[in-house]
Amino acid sequence: MPHADRAMADAVRRTSLGRLVRDDVLGMILRGEIRAGERINEPDVAQRLGVSRVPVREALRELQSSGLVEARKHAGVFVRRLDAAEVRGLYELRALLDGFAGRRAAQLPAPARTALAARLDASIDAMQAAADRGSVPDYYSENLRFHWLMVEATGNAALSESYRHVVQKLHLSRLTNLSQDLGMPASIAEHRRIAAAQRAGDAALCERLLAGHVRDAHRRLAGDPPNPQETHP
């Protein structure tokens, strides 16, 4: 094999391995197997996946650029702890993204809008079933799916990528209290109103309800009282 072709093949292989390692470590972080503030052991990751340290370092650099991990000089790479100000900022951004997705989802042509509405209703039923079982993790997972259905329905790849990064970072702050019921009945009622607005094709209402829902979710997480100046009909 010519030198140039061999170099290209090696680069492709390193890239593929880097993605494999990134997805593996990301999964461990999102499942809470590596907690916020904990160090990621590079040799252990390399040994477990049967790769060298090079793709592990590449994967950790990519996770660092996404804001999920941080490198500390002479100490290693750690899963980030988000402070209250960063969490608040991320929720503010997510409210904008969710609101935009809701507006677009309500503006879909009637057949696509109806099909999405059916999927949203099924998601709400799954959330209700999880709440009835008292399973906060199952409820939270289905909650994320409900919002992702809206985002995916926009067909906007840039929105999907930005939304995924925001939600992954916010997930770090949720892992510490996935066993707590943070207002599931109120949240389910909000989801039902959002789904009804989307089914009816009311873009302005759907956008307003989704943005308000995300802000309310942050207040419940932070333990703040509701804002009486904000109403979500």
C-alpha positions in Angstrom: 0.0 0.0 0.0 1.4 3.4 -0.9 2.5 5.6 2.0 -0.3 8.2 1.3 -3.0 5.6 1.2 -1.7 3.9 4.4 -1.6 7.3 6.2 -5.2 7.9 5.1 -6.4 4.5 6.3 -4.7 5.0 9.6 -6.4 8.4 10.0 -9.8 6.9 9.2 -9.2 4.1 11.7 -8.1 6.6 14.4 -11.3 8.6 13.7 -13.5 5.5 14.0 -11.9 4.4 17.2 -12.1 7.9 18.6 -15.9 8.0 17.9 -16.3 4.5 19.5 -14.5 5.7 22.6 -16.4 9.0 22.7 -19.7 7.2 22.4 -18.7 4.7 25.1 -17.5 7.3 27.6 -20.5 9.6 26.8 -22.8 6.7 27.6 -21.2 6.1 30.9 -21.5 9.8 31.8 -25.2 10.0 30.8 -26.0 6.8 32.7 -24.3 8.2 35.8 -21.7 5.5 35.8 -19.0 8.3 35.9 -20.4 11.0 38.1 -19.9 14.8 38.0 -16.6 15.6 39.6 -15.1 12.1 39.0 -12.0 11.5 37.1 -12.1 9.5 33.9 -9.4 6.9 34.0 -7.7 6.8 30.6 -5.8 3.5 31.0 -9.0 1.8 32.2 -11.0 3.0 29.2 -8.3 2.0 26.8 -7.9 -1.5 28.3 -11.7 -2.1 28.5 -12.2 -1.2 24.8 -8.9 -2.8 23.6 -7.5 0.4 22.1 -4.4 2.6 22.6 -4.4 5.8 24.7 -4.4 7.9 21.4 -8.1 7.5 20.5 -9.1 7.8 24.2 -7.3 11.2 24.3 -9.0 12.2 21.1 -12.4 11.2 22.5 -11.9 13.1 25.7 -10.8 16.2 23.8 -14.1 16.1 21.8 -16.1 15.7 25.0 -14.2 18.6 26.5 -15.1 20.8 23.5 -18.8 19.9 24.1 -18.5 21.1 27.7 -19.1 17.7 29.3 -15.6 17.1 30.7 -12.7 19.3 31.8 -9.0 18.8 31.8 -7.2 19.8 35.0 -3.4 20.4 34.7 -1.4 17.5 36.2 -4.7 15.9 37.5 -6.4 14.4 34.5 -9.8 14.7 32.9 -13.0 15.0 35.0 -16.7 15.0 34.4 -17.8 18.6 34.8 -20.0 19.9 37.7 -22.3 22.7 36.4 -22.9 25.6 38.7 -26.3 27.2 39.2 -25.6 30.1 36.8 -24.6 27.7 34.0 -27.6 25.5 34.5 -29.9 28.6 34.4 -28.3 29.8 31.2 -28.7 26.4 29.6 -32.4 26.3 30.6 -32.9 29.7 29.1 -31.3 28.5 25.8 -33.3 25.3 25.9 -36.6 27.3 26.3 -35.8 29.2 23.1 -34.9 26.0 21.2 -38.0 24.1 22.5 -40.2 27.1 21.7 -39.0 27.3 18.1 -39.4 23.5 17.7 -42.9 23.7 19.0 -43.8 26.5 16.6 -42.5 24.5 13.7 -44.2 21.3 14.8 -47.5 23.1 15.0 -47.0 24.5 11.4 -46.5 21.0 9.8 -48.9 20.0 7.1 -52.1 18.5 8.5 -51.2 14.8 7.9 -47.7 15.1 9.4 -49.0 17.2 12.2 -51.6 14.6 13.1 -49.1 11.8 13.0 -46.8 13.7 15.3 -49.7 14.5 17.6 -50.4 10.7 17.9 -46.8 10.1 18.9 -46.9 12.9 21.5 -50.1 11.5 23.0 -48.4 8.1 23.3 -45.4 9.6 24.9 -47.7 11.4 27.5 -49.4 8.1 28.2 -46.0 6.5 28.8 -45.1 9.4 31.2 -48.3 9.0 33.1 -47.6 5.2 33.4 -44.2 5.9 34.8 -45.6 8.5 37.2 -48.2 5.9 38.4 -45.4 3.5 39.0 -43.4 6.2 40.9 -40.5 5.7 38.5 -38.8 9.1 38.1 -36.0 7.8 35.8 -38.6 6.2 33.4 -40.6 9.4 33.5 -37.6 11.6 32.8 -36.5 9.4 29.9 -39.9 9.6 28.3 -40.1 13.4 29.0 -36.9 13.8 27.0 -38.4 11.7 24.2 -41.5 13.9 24.0 -39.3 17.0 23.5 -37.0 15.2 21.0 -40.1 14.3 18.9 -40.8 18.0 18.5 -37.2 18.9 17.7 -36.9 16.0 15.2 -40.1 17.0 13.5 -38.6 20.3 12.4 -36.1 18.5 10.1 -33.5 21.1 11.1 -30.2 19.4 11.6 -28.5 22.4 13.2 -31.3 22.7 15.7 -31.1 19.0 16.5 -27.3 19.1 17.1 -27.6 22.2 19.3 -30.5 20.8 21.3 -28.7 17.5 21.9 -25.6 19.3 23.3 -27.7 21.5 25.6 -29.7 18.5 26.9 -26.6 16.4 27.5 -25.1 19.1 29.6 -28.3 19.6 31.6 -28.4 15.9 32.1 -25.3 16.2 34.3 -27.3 18.4 36.7 -30.4 16.0 36.7 -28.5 12.9 37.5 -28.2 13.9 41.2 -32.0 14.0 41.7 -33.5 11.4 39.3 -35.0 9.7 42.3 -37.0 12.8 43.3 -40.5 13.6 42.1 -40.1 17.1 40.8 -43.7 17.9 40.1 -44.6 15.0 37.7 -48.4 15.7 37.8 -47.9 19.4 36.9 -45.4 18.6 34.2 -47.7 16.0 32.6 -50.6 18.5 32.6 -48.2 21.0 30.8 -47.3 18.3 28.2 -51.0 17.7 27.5 -51.6 21.4 26.8 -48.6 21.5 24.6 -49.7 18.4 22.6 -53.2 19.9 22.2 -51.8 23.1 20.8 -49.6 21.2 18.4 -52.5 19.1 17.2 -54.6 22.2 16.7 -51.9 23.9 14.7 -51.7 26.8 17.0 -48.1 27.7 16.5 -47.9 30.8 18.7 -49.6 29.0 21.7 -47.4 25.9 21.2 -44.3 28.0 21.2 -45.3 29.9 24.3 -46.4 26.8 26.2 -43.1 24.9 25.5 -40.9 27.9 26.5 -42.9 28.3 29.7 -42.8 24.6 30.4 -39.0 24.6 30.2 -38.7 27.6 32.5 -41.1 26.0 35.0 -39.0 22.8 34.8 -36.0 24.7 35.8 -37.8 26.4 38.7 -39.0 23.0 40.0 -35.4 21.7 39.7 -34.0 24.7 41.5 -36.8 24.7 44.1 -37.9 28.2 43.2 -41.5 29.3 43.6 -43.6 29.8 40.4 -43.6 33.2 38.8 -47.1 34.7 39.1 -46.4 37.0 36.1 -46.1 34.0 33.8 -49.2 32.2 32.8 -49.5 29.3 30.4 -53.2 28.9 29.3 
